[in-house]
Amino acid sequence: MQTIISLLGQVHIPAIIAALLLCLSYLPSLWRELRQPQAGERPGQARWRLLAFLVAIVAMLAVLVTPIDQLARSQLFLMHMLQVIVLSTVCAPLLLLALPTVLAGRLRVSEDQARATGPALLRWLTRPLPASMLYNGLFLLWHLPPLYLAISEQAVLYDLALVILLPLALLNWWPLLGPTDEKLRLSYPAQMLYAFLDGQPIDIFAFLLVFSGTLFYPIYAQQPHPLIAPLSDQEAAGAMLLVPGLVDLLVMTPLFFRWLALLEEKARVRDQQLQQALETEEQQRALSEDRQTAPSPGSPRAE
């Protein structure tokens, strides 16, 4: 009995519950779409959504219910940062990309629905400023050394902090990948600016971890890992925390090229309209000249 209780105490119960809820929300709809593709979808799109969802679930469980979780709580801050990065930089965008069409339609907020209480709240939470402040605020507050020490000493609080981080990361990615009405979607320059500015607070924190030379979290010095010193562990964690900044650059690159393509398309349409206007004007001028040169019925030339 004590062995069972001990094993249950090592299981990340909130992570298991979150994974089950996500499976219940996604898999039935994804399975239906796989068997009956939606009209207008590209071939294989349903399969890609299902694959993205499965990768997100496997990645989440890999960092929350494996020995990585035990190392993250007591020995390696590097493993804690691995948990955070996988949840916020891998799982969150994949879950948004994997949204079934039906679920995405329910979550999409149109301009007409924005005044209703539920859609209005979701619309506010997914705006760039609130979404960024909620995610970055929780992350930085959680990693204040005294608060992080208090949370790490309580397994349930640590579990809840990780699980809460995932929906906030979903909100954080929403301005870029979430289902949004075209009238409310950010322009490509605004999306690039958001991707750049959103990662700055965590990047500053990462540089402090790498270059401060001070051990912020003494809990990892109580039972240090035999292969890496606590300060080196913290510096490595800070270096790993810079990875999301590289992801932001990767996100900004296709946004930049889409913006250029949009500008080129607008310029092409504008040129076509101008060309059509010039042709119409020339036709009207030619018709007017023909009317002026044509003899009237009562004129001598007409006789």
RODO-2510 file (C-alpha; in nm, 4 decimals, decimal comma):
residues 303
     n   res          X          Y          Z
     1     m     0,0000     0,0000     0,0000
     2     q     0,2798     0,2399     0,0871
     3     t     0,4463     0,1589    -0,2465
     4     i     0,1281     0,2492    -0,4366
     5     i     0,0918     0,5751    -0,2435
     6     s     0,4585     0,6534    -0,3124
     7     l     0,4127     0,5892    -0,6845
     8     l     0,0977     0,8020    -0,6933
     9     g     0,2877     1,0804    -0,5222
    10     q     0,5433     1,0769    -0,8057
    11     v     0,2807     1,0938    -1,0818
    12     h     0,2057     1,4368    -1,2227
    13     i    -0,1723     1,4123    -1,1686
    14     p    -0,2581     1,7581    -1,3137
    15     a    -0,0598     1,6726    -1,6277
    16     i    -0,2489     1,3447    -1,6705
    17     i    -0,5827     1,5240    -1,6225
    18     a    -0,4827     1,7984    -1,8689
    19     a    -0,3781     1,5394    -2,1280
    20     l    -0,7074     1,3512    -2,0891
    21     l    -0,9119     1,6707    -2,1243
    22     l    -0,7199     1,7677    -2,4365
    23     c    -0,7720     1,4215    -2,5860
    24     l    -1,1452     1,4388    -2,5154
    25     s    -1,1637     1,7859    -2,6735
    26     y    -0,9583     1,7131    -2,9840
    27     l    -0,9603     1,3466    -3,0805
    28     p    -1,3338     1,2877    -3,1549
    29     s    -1,3483     1,5878    -3,3893
    30     l    -1,0110     1,5114    -3,5479
    31     w    -1,1177     1,1518    -3,6085
    32     r    -1,4428     1,2631    -3,7747
    33     e    -1,2547     1,5097    -3,9940
    34     l    -1,0045     1,2394    -4,0856
    35     r    -1,2863     1,0114    -4,2030
    36     q    -1,4927     1,2895    -4,3616
    37     p    -1,2671     1,5785    -4,4750
    38     q    -1,4213     1,9226    -4,4600
    39     a    -1,5176     2,0936    -4,7840
    40     g    -1,2471     2,3212    -4,9189
    41     e    -0,9617     2,1625    -4,7199
    42     r    -0,6379     2,0588    -4,8826
    43     p    -0,5765     1,6824    -4,9064
    44     g    -0,4086     1,5486    -4,5943
    45     q    -0,4773     1,8564    -4,3826
    46     a    -0,6762     1,6548    -4,1278
    47     r    -0,3873     1,4073    -4,0968
    48     w    -0,1435     1,6913    -4,0307
    49     r    -0,3687     1,8295    -3,7568
    50     l    -0,3919     1,4879    -3,5936
    51     l    -0,0128     1,4463    -3,6131
    52     a     0,0433     1,7922    -3,4606
    53     f    -0,1894     1,7076    -3,1728
    54     l    -0,0221     1,3728    -3,1014
    55     v     0,3236     1,5309    -3,1064
    56     a     0,2048     1,7999    -2,8625
    57     i     0,0605     1,5420    -2,6200
    58     v     0,3685     1,3183    -2,6364
    59     a     0,6001     1,6167    -2,5838
    60     m     0,3954     1,7377    -2,2859
    61     l     0,3935     1,3975    -2,1162
    62     a     0,7631     1,3453    -2,1948
    63     v     0,8652     1,6427    -1,9800
    64     l     0,5994     1,6090    -1,7087
    65     v     0,5651     1,2391    -1,6241
    66     t     0,9197     1,1127    -1,6851
    67     p     1,2401     1,1409    -1,4747
    68     i     1,2885     1,4841    -1,6322
    69     d     1,0241     1,6107    -1,3899
    70     q     1,2033     1,4725    -1,0842
    71     l     1,5348     1,6241    -1,1948
    72     a     1,3647     1,9585    -1,2596
    73     r     1,2280     1,9816    -0,9062
    74     s     1,5455     1,9231    -0,7090
    75     q     1,8668     1,8782    -0,9068
    76     l     1,8729     2,0518    -1,2449
    77     f     1,7275     2,3929    -1,3200
    78     l     1,8170     2,3113    -1,6798
    79     m     1,5503     2,0397    -1,6818
    80     h     1,2956     2,2847    -1,5432
    81     m     1,3662     2,5216    -1,8314
    82     l     1,3314     2,2288    -2,0701
    83     q     0,9820     2,1702    -1,9296
    84     v     0,8879     2,5357    -1,9716
    85     i     1,0241     2,5623    -2,3260
    86     v     0,8590     2,2412    -2,4445
    87     l     0,5208     2,3464    -2,3038
    88     s     0,5272     2,7057    -2,4286
    89     t     0,7276     2,6794    -2,7519
    90     v     0,6374     2,3309    -2,8790
    91     c     0,3068     2,2179    -2,7290
    92     a     0,1174     2,5489    -2,7370
    93     p     0,1662     2,6326    -3,1086
    94     l     0,1083     2,2707    -3,2110
    95     l    -0,2198     2,2616    -3,0185
    96     l    -0,3367     2,5769    -3,1966
    97     l    -0,2345     2,4378    -3,5348
    98     a    -0,4152     2,1119    -3,4511
    99     l    -0,7472     2,2775    -3,3641
   100     p    -1,0304     2,0838    -3,5335
   101     t    -1,2425     2,2883    -3,7712
   102     v    -1,5497     2,2619    -3,5482
   103     l    -1,3629     2,3676    -3,2339
   104     a    -1,1839     2,6481    -3,4182
   105     g    -1,5210     2,7734    -3,5424
   106     r    -1,6556     2,7821    -3,1875
   107     l    -1,3527     2,9715    -3,0599
   108     r    -1,3349     3,2148    -3,3509
   109     v    -1,4624     3,5569    -3,2487
   110     s    -1,6180     3,7633    -3,5252
   111     e    -1,6705     4,1379    -3,5206
   112     d    -2,0453     4,0869    -3,4680
   113     q    -1,9961     3,8518    -3,1702
   114     a    -1,7355     4,0627    -2,9924
   115     r    -1,9966     4,2309    -2,7708
   116     a    -2,1226     3,9047    -2,6169
   117     t    -1,9770     3,8311    -2,2729
   118     g    -1,7971     3,5028    -2,3512
   119     p    -1,6543     3,5981    -2,6927
   120     a    -1,5689     3,9461    -2,5660
   121     l    -1,3637     3,8010    -2,2786
   122     l    -1,1846     3,5595    -2,5117
   123     r    -1,1244     3,8414    -2,7583
   124     w    -0,9729     4,0575    -2,4829
   125     l    -0,7538     3,7758    -2,3491
   126     t    -0,6186     3,7007    -2,6965
   127     r    -0,5286     4,0568    -2,7805
   128     p    -0,1519     4,1108    -2,8046
   129     l    -0,1003     4,3201    -2,4902
   130     p    -0,3093     4,1135    -2,2423
   131     a    -0,1867     3,7837    -2,3895
   132     s     0,1777     3,8874    -2,3626
   133     m     0,1406     4,0392    -2,0163
   134     l    -0,0373     3,7337    -1,8752
   135     y     0,2200     3,4863    -2,0031
   136     n     0,5339     3,6896    -1,9336
   137     g     0,3943     3,8138    -1,6020
   138     l     0,3246     3,4633    -1,4720
   139     f     0,6595     3,3369    -1,5946
   140     l     0,8625     3,6156    -1,4321
   141     l     0,6561     3,6138    -1,1111
   142     w     0,6943     3,2374    -1,0779
   143     h     1,0723     3,2619    -1,1198
   144     l     1,1285     3,5236    -0,8524
   145     p     1,3735     3,3304    -0,6287
   146     p     1,1683     3,3404    -0,3018
   147     l     0,8428     3,2461    -0,4763
   148     y     1,0078     2,9784    -0,6885
   149     l     1,1597     2,8250    -0,3751
   150     a     0,8211     2,8209    -0,1999
   151     i     0,6468     2,6659    -0,5020
   152     s     0,9194     2,4041    -0,5540
   153     e     0,8792     2,2821    -0,1956
   154     q     0,5096     2,2031    -0,2620
   155     a     0,4669     1,9394    -0,5326
   156     v     0,1046     2,0332    -0,5994
   157     l     0,1877     2,4011    -0,6490
   158     y     0,4712     2,3145    -0,8851
   159     d     0,2401     2,0861    -1,0848
   160     l    -0,0295     2,3519    -1,1058
   161     a     0,2181     2,6201    -1,2121
   162     l     0,3316     2,4061    -1,5050
   163     v    -0,0229     2,3189    -1,6088
   164     i    -0,1393     2,6821    -1,5860
   165     l     0,1565     2,7859    -1,8016
   166     l     0,0184     2,5892    -2,0988
   167     p    -0,3144     2,7773    -2,1446
   168     l    -0,1348     3,1078    -2,0947
   169     a     0,1125     3,0041    -2,3646
   170     l    -0,1865     2,9250    -2,5892
   171     l    -0,3145     3,2797    -2,5344
   172     n     0,0348     3,4103    -2,6023
   173     w     0,0477     3,2354    -2,9415
   174     w    -0,3124     3,3224    -3,0305
   175     p    -0,2409     3,6574    -3,2056
   176     l    -0,0177     3,4654    -3,4477
   177     l    -0,1838     3,1235    -3,4864
   178     g    -0,5254     3,1362    -3,3216
   179     p    -0,8572     3,1262    -3,5096
   180     t    -0,9456     3,4920    -3,5566
   181     d    -1,1856     3,6687    -3,7898
   182     e    -1,0019     3,8299    -4,0794
   183     k    -1,1324     4,1746    -3,9838
   184     l    -0,9811     4,1382    -3,6359
   185     r    -0,6540     3,9675    -3,7346
   186     l    -0,3320     4,1623    -3,6894
   187     s    -0,1578     4,2826    -4,0024
   188     y     0,1710     4,1151    -4,0934
   189     p     0,3871     4,4082    -3,9698
   190     a     0,1932     4,4069    -3,6396
   191     q     0,2429     4,0300    -3,6065
   192     m     0,6179     4,0683    -3,6631
   193     l     0,6361     4,3465    -3,4044
   194     y     0,4413     4,1320    -3,1576
   195     a     0,6680     3,8300    -3,2124
   196     f     0,9746     4,0492    -3,1533
   197     l     0,8565     4,2409    -2,8448
   198     d     0,6808     3,9495    -2,6762
   199     g     1,0037     3,7597    -2,6135
   200     q     1,2067     4,0501    -2,4755
   201     p     1,1193     4,0142    -2,1007
   202     i     1,2159     3,6463    -2,0928
   203     d     1,5292     3,7140    -2,2994
   204     i     1,6403     3,9718    -2,0401
   205     f     1,5796     3,7158    -1,7644
   206     a     1,7809     3,4595    -1,9630
   207     f     2,0772     3,6978    -1,9914
   208     l     2,0648     3,7532    -1,6139
   209     l     2,0830     3,3781    -1,5585
   210     v     2,3807     3,3453    -1,7908
   211     f     2,5901     3,6488    -1,7017
   212     s     2,5034     3,7453    -1,3421
   213     g     2,7477     3,5004    -1,1821
   214     t     2,5062     3,4657    -0,8878
   215     l     2,3179     3,1497    -0,7972
   216     f     1,9517     3,2561    -0,7900
   217     y     1,8046     2,9221    -0,6782
   218     p     1,9971     2,7639    -0,3867
   219     i     1,7545     2,4703    -0,3852
   220     y     1,9591     2,3191    -0,6685
   221     a     2,2751     2,3405    -0,4555
   222     q     2,1312     2,1256    -0,1760
   223     q     2,1472     1,8048    -0,3808
   224     p     2,3559     1,9053    -0,6845
   225     h     2,3760     1,6808    -0,9855
   226     p     2,7100     1,4971    -0,9949
   227     l     2,7797     1,5943    -1,3564
   228     i     2,7154     1,9695    -1,3455
   229     a     2,7744     2,2401    -1,0855
   230     p     2,4733     2,4474    -0,9723
   231     l     2,5993     2,7737    -1,1233
   232     s     2,6863     2,6037    -1,4524
   233     d     2,3420     2,4449    -1,4465
   234     q     2,1811     2,7884    -1,4092
   235     e     2,3914     2,9333    -1,6927
   236     a     2,2985     2,6431    -1,9199
   237     a     1,9311     2,6950    -1,8318
   238     g     1,9600     3,0619    -1,9249
   239     a     2,1210     2,9726    -2,2562
   240     m     1,8407     2,7260    -2,3267
   241     l     1,5858     2,9949    -2,2422
   242     l     1,7158     3,1962    -2,5372
   243     v     1,5835     2,9272    -2,7740
   244     p     1,2297     3,0793    -2,7852
   245     g     1,3895     3,4001    -2,9113
   246     l     1,5280     3,2057    -3,2075
   247     v     1,1819     3,0604    -3,2611
   248     d     1,0458     3,4157    -3,2744
   249     l     1,2928     3,4910    -3,5551
   250     l     1,1799     3,1779    -3,7384
   251     v     0,8190     3,2921    -3,6994
   252     m     0,8980     3,6435    -3,8202
   253     t     1,0672     3,5205    -4,1391
   254     p     0,7585     3,3695    -4,3096
   255     l     0,5497     3,6638    -4,1840
   256     f     0,7918     3,9002    -4,3583
   257     f     0,7713     3,7115    -4,6878
   258     r     0,3913     3,6904    -4,6643
   259     w     0,3834     4,0663    -4,6107
   260     l     0,6023     4,1186    -4,9182
   261     a     0,3782     3,8861    -5,1213
   262     l     0,0719     4,0798    -5,0020
   263     l     0,2327     4,4104    -5,1012
   264     e     0,3210     4,2705    -5,4431
   265     e    -0,0340     4,1412    -5,4905
   266     k    -0,1807     4,4793    -5,3944
   267     a     0,0603     4,6533    -5,6322
   268     r    -0,0342     4,4118    -5,9116
   269     v    -0,4064     4,4698    -5,8538
   270     r    -0,3496     4,8450    -5,8431
   271     d    -0,1555     4,8328    -6,1710
   272     q    -0,4318     4,6275    -6,3315
   273     q    -0,6956     4,8749    -6,2163
   274     l    -0,4859     5,1669    -6,3422
   275     q    -0,4322     4,9923    -6,6764
   276     q    -0,8047     4,9221    -6,7081
   277     a    -0,8828     5,2846    -6,6226
   278     l    -0,6391     5,4082    -6,8893
   279     e    -0,7827     5,1711    -7,1491
   280     t    -1,1357     5,2810    -7,0630
   281     e    -1,0329     5,6447    -7,0862
   282     e    -0,8683     5,5889    -7,4258
   283     q    -1,1783     5,4079    -7,5527
   284     q    -1,4006     5,6930    -7,4372
   285     r    -1,1662     5,9487    -7,5967
   286     a    -1,1615     5,7574    -7,9229
   287     l    -1,5399     5,7263    -7,9195
   288     s    -1,5719     6,0965    -7,8497
   289     e    -1,3385     6,1823    -8,1384
   290     d    -1,5363     5,9541    -8,3718
   291     r    -1,8558     6,1313    -8,2769
   292     q    -1,6975     6,4704    -8,3399
   293     t    -1,5591     6,3765    -8,6827
   294     a    -1,8701     6,1890    -8,7980
   295     p    -2,0931     6,4138    -9,0315
   296     s    -2,4304     6,5092    -8,8990
   297     p    -2,7421     6,4030    -9,1059
   298     g    -2,8165     6,7562    -9,2300
   299     s    -2,4619     6,8594    -9,3133
   300     p    -2,3283     6,9012    -9,6747
   301     r    -2,0885     6,6068    -9,6217
   302     a    -2,3803     6,3819    -9,5344
   303     e    -2,5552     6,4858    -9,8657
***
